Amino acid sequence: VGRSTESPIDFVVTDTISGGQNNDEAQITQSTISRFACRIVCDRNEPYTARIFAAGFDSSKNIFLGEKAAKWKNPDGHMDGLTTNGVLVMHPRGGFTEESQPGVWREISVCGDVYTLRETRSAQQRGKLVESETNVLQDGSLIDLCGATLLWRTADGLFHTPTQKHIEALRQEINAARPQCPVGLNTLVFPSINRKEVVEEKQPWAYLSCGHVHGYHNWGHRSDTEANERECPMCRTVGPYVPLWLGCEAGFYVDAGPPTHAFTPCGHVCSEKSAKYWSQIPLPHGTHAFHAACPFCATQLVGEQNCIKLIFQGPVD
């Protein structure tokens, strides 16, 4: 796995741009992902164990690490090292289920040993060897390549995950309940999962400080400077007012619950347990920062809980 497009790379990875913007202005000038970032080696026989290694191999399959990469000789005489910006892995405690809790981020070496994190991503001094942990990937393991974070799902884990059809059924169910704008009294409709980016007329909008769901309206602005600070007409709470989108990547859901919670500030909607799980996952950001992000668009989360319970108004008839 890496950003190189040469033949040894099976999965070409590009930098994730926060907020899912694909315009030219957002293009990254210099990627921080290694050309040959990591290797995942899978056993061909049950239980098909998958192990991750920092890559360190070039297109001619020779070991190669950048000049600034940390390198050392192990007691058994083997050379080992870390890629320039590191390959970090976090295994969630309790697997990828409703009960999952964030684990601890570790760094993986070229030989697959597990180390505590360096002071910064590219520091020369490696962390401490963690002998009690292995490089075996589990369902829900997160792999951070400094510029993109990958989610590892096992076949068995995906078997128990809601399907695209299930998410579509949840969307139709919520629309069938005919949620209404409490002010305009018009019926709101979550757009089909294929209709991304373009906000539709009947799309639900929400005040992210209180969770009240409305149709779009153009009042309630509190100041000219804060363009998106609006006052909710239901409860007078002031906060961002954004369109709601149903999160459509089934692999990010830890359960099959109804879409009741929205991430702040992006407005992606998913089940309560999925929202709360991702809200507490610290994803690496830059050289030494961590913050929670929406799994659907990579926007950095804000607010007291990073997500909000939505309050829908049913039909008045």
N, C-alpha and C positions, 0 to 999 in steps of 0.2 A: 504494500500500500504506500503511495507517495504521490508527489505532484509531477514527477517525470512521466512522459508519455512513451518512454522506451519499452521494449517488449517484455522485460522481466516484471513490469508493473501490471498487476491484475486489476487493481482498483485505483484509478487516477482521482486524487482528492484535490479540490480547490478550496481556497479560504472561504469560510462562511461569513457572509456579510450580514450584520445585525439588521433585523427588521425586514429581511427578505428583499432588499432593494437590489434591482438588477441594472440600474441605470449606469451610464458611463462614469458619472461623478463618483460613484461608490466603488469603482474598481480599485483593487489594491495594487499599488505600484510594485511592491516587492514582497513576495510570499515568505512567511516564516515557517511554512511546512517544508520538511526535508524532501529532496528529490526521491530518495529511497528512505521512507520514514519508518515503517515497521513491517515485520513479517508475522503471519499467523500460520502456524503449522498444525494441521488437523490429522488425527489418527484415522486410518481407513477402516478400522474395526471398532465395534462397540466398546466403550460408550462414546466413541468419536471425540475424545478429548481434544480441545483446541488450546494451543499455547501461543502466547505472544512474545515476540523478541523485538528489541530495537533493531532497525534494519542494518545499516552499516555495510551493505553490499551494493556494488555498482553494477552497471549493465553487463560487465564481463564476469559477474559473480565473485569478484574479489572483495575482500573486506576493505572498506573505505570509510574513513571518518574525516570530517573537516579539520582544518588546522586547530580550530579553537575547541574542538570536542575533548572531553575528559577521557583519558585512556590509562589503563594500568595492567599489571600482570597479576593474575590470581595465584594463590599459594600452589595450585596444581600445575602452574607453568603456562596456563592459557592466558592469552591477551583478552581483555574485555574493555568495554568503553560505553559511552553514552552518546547519542546523537546531539548535535549542537544545541537544539532547543528542547530536546528530551521527548520521550514517549511516556505519558502518564496514564495510569490505569486506576479506576476505582470500581471495586466490586460492592454492589449494594448489600447491606445486611438483610437477610431474609429473602434473597433472590429478587425477582422482578414481579412482586405480587402486591396485593392491597396492603400488606403489613410491612412492606419494604422500608428501610431506613437508609440514609446515605452512609457509605463506608468512608474509608480514609484513602486519599489520593497517594499513590506510590509511583516511583519511576522504575522502568524496566530497562535492563542493560542489553547489550548485543547478545550476550550468552543467556539471557532470560532470567537473570537474578533480580530480586526485588530490593529496591533501596528507598529510604525516606527521601523526600523532596530536597533538591538543592536550595540554597538561599534564594537564588533567582533562576529562571529557566536555563540560562546558558553559563552559569557559574562554573569555574574550573574544578572546584572541589565537589566530589560526589557526596551523596548522603550516606547514612549508615545502612549496612546490609541488614535486611529483615529476614532472618533465616526461617521464621515460622510461617512465612507466606510464600505462595508459588505464583508462577506466571500463567496458570490455567484460567482461561476465560469462563465466566459463568453467565447464565441468562441475565441480561440487564447490565453487564459490565460496560463501563464507559471508557473509551480510549481517546485521549486528547493528544493531538499532534501539533499543538501550538498554532492555531489558525482554523482548525476544524475539530469537532468532537464527534466521535462515532459511537453509536449504540450497538452493542453486540447482542443479538437475540438468537437463542437456540431453536431448533425445529420444534422441540417439545414445548418450549415457552410460547412460541408463536401459535401452536395448536390450541393453547388455552386463552389466546388473546382475542378480543372482539375483531370481527372481520369488517371489511369495507361495507358489506351488505348490512351488517348490524348497525354500523354508524349511520348509514343511510336510513335504516328503519327508525332509529332514534330521532333523526331529523324530521322524518315524516310524522312521527308521533307528536313531537313538540309543535309542529305546524298544525296538526289536526286538532290540537287543543285550542286553536285560534287565540293565541296571546294578543292582547290589544295594547295600543298606546293609551295610557291613562289620561292623556290630555287631548290628543286628536281623535281618540276612540276608533282609529283605523286598525284593521287586523295586520299583524306583523308576520313576516314569512322569512325563515332562514333560507338563504339561496342554496341552490344545489351545489354539491361539493365541487363540481367542475367549474362553477362560475366564481373564479377567484379574482381578486384585485378590484373589480368594478363594483362599486356600491350600488345596490338596487334600491328602487323607490320604497319597497315595503320592508327593507332590511331592518332588523332590530338594532337599536343603539342603546348604550347603557351609560349611566353615570358611575364611574369606577370607584368613587368614594363611598357610595351607599348601595350600589347594585340595582337601583330602579331601572327597569327596561322601558324604553320609549320608542316611538318612531322618530325619524329625523325632524328636528325643528331648529329654528335659527335664533332663538332667544336665550336669555339667561347668561349672556356674557358678563363677566364681573369686571374685566379691565381690558384695555386695549393692548397692554403689554403681554399678558398671558392669554394668548389666543384661545387656548383650549381649557381655560378655567371657567366652568359653567356652574350655575346654581340649579340644583334639581327642583323642579316645580312641586314634587311630592313632599320632600322633607327639608328643603332649603340647604342641603349639604352642598358644599362647593368642591368641585374636582373635575378631572378630565371627563370628556364626553366623547365616546368612540363607537364606531360600528362594530357589531359582533360577528365573528366568523366561527363556524364550527371547525374544530381541529380535525383534519381528515386523514392523518397518518395513523393507521390502526396500531402500528408497532409501538407507539408511545404510550398507549393506554395500559394502566396496571389492572384495570377492572372493566366490566361491561356496564357500568352505571350510567344513568341518564346525564345529559349535558346540563349541569346546573351551575358551574363556576366559570368565571372568566379570569384570564391572566391580566394583570395590570402592568404596563399601560397599553398593550397591543389589542386586547379584546378577543383573543382566541378562546373558544369555549370548549370545555371537555367535562368529564365526570369529576365529582368532588375529590375522590381519592387520587386520581391522576394529577389533578391540579395541585393538591397539597404535596404530593410526592415531588413533582418537579420544582415546586416553590421553595423546597428546602435543600435542593441539590446545589452545592457550590461548584460552578463550572470554572475552570481556569480561564483567566482573561489577561492578555498581555504577558508581561514577564513575571509578575509575582502576585497579581490580584486574583480574587475569586468572586464570582457573583452568580446568583440564580438567573436563569434565562428561560424564555418560553421555548419549549421544544419544537414548536411548529414554525417559528420565524426567527429564533435566536435573539429577540429583543431582550435587553437587560430588564429584569423585573424590579418594580418599585412598590411602595406602599407598605402598610403595616404587615400584611400577610403575603404579599406578592400576588394574591388572587382575591377575588370577591365572590360571594354567593349572589346569584342573580335573583331579583324579585320581579316576577312576571305578574301582570294584571290579566286575569281571565276575561272572557267575553262578558259583557254586561247583561246580555239577554237571559 
